[in-house]
Amino acid sequence: MYDTESRISKQIHDDVSNDLFQVMTKLESKDQIGKDLKNELHTLYYRTRDISKEHSLMHEDYPFIEYLGELIESFNDANSSILIKGLSEINWVKISEIKRITIYKVLQELLINMRKHSDASLVVLILKNKKIKYI
């Protein structure tokens, strides 16, 4: 499933976002094109880019902490602020890739559900690194 999502993400980015961006660039140089159309194209471009980011592979050369920071920042807006505590206290390099991806996906789903189902104006996420003892 992860491989399929990654393939779709890459295709959206490569085929749709880049072509859309090229059209936007051409249209921006035309004065007769309405501002509303330009804004709609920009919105569409960023939506396809965000879909691509949601399902893209995480690259080792880009720090995981940055992925999480960008995810959280993408949900901050005029109506709600999201604060995160403990993000830099965790040694993300020591956590396996599959666990980092899982953490990212769980946080993503949590934030999506928060946006859809709550009117929270302030959200605080606290991350802690704890060992789980199995019995």
Phi, psi and omega per residue, in radians:
M1 nan -0.754 -3.141
Y2 -1.086 -0.741 3.116
D3 -1.094 -0.700 3.120
T4 -1.137 -0.799 3.098
E5 -1.034 -0.727 -3.138
S6 -1.135 -0.715 3.117
R7 -1.123 -0.783 3.122
I8 -1.109 -0.743 3.118
S9 -1.012 -0.832 -3.135
K10 -1.103 -0.699 -3.140
Q11 -1.153 -0.735 3.095
I12 -1.054 -0.798 -3.128
H13 -1.129 -0.872 -3.053
D14 -1.223 -0.768 -3.012
D15 -1.566 -0.704 -3.019
V16 -1.671 -0.990 -3.053
S17 -1.054 -0.794 -3.105
N18 -1.164 -0.716 3.094
D19 -1.139 -0.739 3.115
L20 -1.085 -0.729 3.118
F21 -1.096 -0.688 3.120
Q22 -1.108 -0.752 3.090
V23 -1.098 -0.760 3.112
M24 -1.015 -0.753 -3.133
T25 -1.076 -0.751 3.109
K26 -1.116 -0.763 -3.099
L27 -1.195 -0.576 -3.110
E28 -1.102 -0.411 3.131
S29 -1.483 -0.109 -3.134
K30 -1.718 2.153 -3.136
D31 -1.296 -0.475 -3.061
Q32 -1.326 -0.202 3.125
I33 -1.396 2.254 -3.083
G34 -1.156 2.624 3.127
K35 -1.082 -0.622 3.136
D36 -1.075 -0.741 3.120
L37 -1.117 -0.743 3.102
K38 -1.058 -0.759 3.126
N39 -1.116 -0.699 3.113
E40 -1.118 -0.714 3.106
L41 -1.123 -0.730 3.099
H42 -1.068 -0.783 3.134
T43 -1.063 -0.776 3.120
L44 -1.087 -0.744 3.114
Y45 -1.033 -0.851 -3.094
Y46 -1.181 -0.561 3.076
R47 -1.144 -0.786 3.126
T48 -1.163 -0.633 3.096
R49 -1.117 -0.724 3.138
D50 -1.158 -0.665 3.068
I51 -1.072 -0.761 3.119
S52 -1.051 -0.782 -3.138
K53 -1.133 -0.654 -3.127
E54 -1.006 -0.600 -3.019
H55 -2.004 0.213 -3.063
S56 -1.444 2.791 3.044
L57 -1.217 2.578 3.051
M58 -1.665 2.215 -3.083
H59 -1.641 2.425 -3.101
E60 -1.087 -0.498 -3.097
D61 -1.339 -0.142 3.091
Y62 -1.928 2.095 -3.039
P63 -1.036 2.357 -3.125
F64 -1.011 -0.638 3.139
I65 -1.021 -0.561 3.102
E66 -1.241 -0.675 3.078
Y67 -1.044 -0.806 3.141
L68 -1.138 -0.738 3.116
G69 -1.043 -0.762 3.117
E70 -1.153 -0.688 3.107
L71 -1.044 -0.876 -3.104
I72 -1.125 -0.757 3.136
E73 -1.067 -0.583 -3.123
S74 -1.166 -0.299 3.126
F75 -1.731 -0.121 3.033
N76 -1.312 2.341 3.062
D77 -2.650 -2.942 -3.091
A78 -1.153 -0.406 -3.086
N79 -1.661 -0.381 -3.106
S80 -2.584 2.540 3.082
S81 -2.067 2.387 3.131
I82 -2.042 2.143 3.105
L83 -1.918 2.572 3.119
I84 -2.282 2.313 -3.138
K85 -2.055 2.405 3.066
G86 1.592 0.029 -3.100
L87 -1.050 -0.777 -3.087
S88 -1.486 -0.102 -3.134
E89 -1.486 -0.161 -3.116
I90 -1.727 2.352 3.088
N91 -1.478 1.570 -3.036
W92 -1.152 -0.439 -3.138
V93 -1.122 -0.571 -3.113
K94 -1.362 -0.195 -3.136
I95 -1.597 2.322 -3.077
S96 -1.070 2.725 -3.109
E97 -1.025 -0.754 -3.109
I98 -1.118 -0.630 3.103
K99 -1.226 -0.671 3.105
R100 -1.127 -0.753 3.117
I101 -1.081 -0.739 3.128
T102 -1.105 -0.776 3.103
I103 -1.034 -0.795 3.140
Y104 -1.041 -0.858 -3.103
K105 -1.116 -0.692 3.123
V106 -1.145 -0.795 3.093
L107 -1.086 -0.699 3.124
Q108 -1.056 -0.833 3.134
E109 -1.123 -0.704 3.094
L110 -1.037 -0.796 -3.123
L111 -1.202 -0.667 3.082
I112 -1.091 -0.803 3.123
N113 -1.132 -0.642 3.077
M114 -1.051 -0.793 -3.122
R115 -1.137 -0.721 -3.087
K116 -1.285 -0.676 -2.880
H117 -2.028 0.079 3.122
S118 -2.340 2.797 3.054
D119 -1.904 0.509 -3.077
A120 -1.098 2.344 3.076
S121 -1.723 -0.325 3.104
L122 -2.429 2.210 3.130
V123 -2.196 2.304 3.118
V124 -2.093 2.157 3.068
L125 -1.860 2.266 3.121
I126 -2.047 2.101 3.131
L127 -1.836 2.338 3.104
K128 -2.356 2.542 3.095
N129 -1.756 1.827 -3.115
K130 -2.181 2.468 3.046
K131 -1.444 2.385 3.125
I132 -1.706 2.268 3.108
K133 -1.683 2.136 3.119
Y134 -1.657 2.438 -3.129
I135 -1.824 nan nan
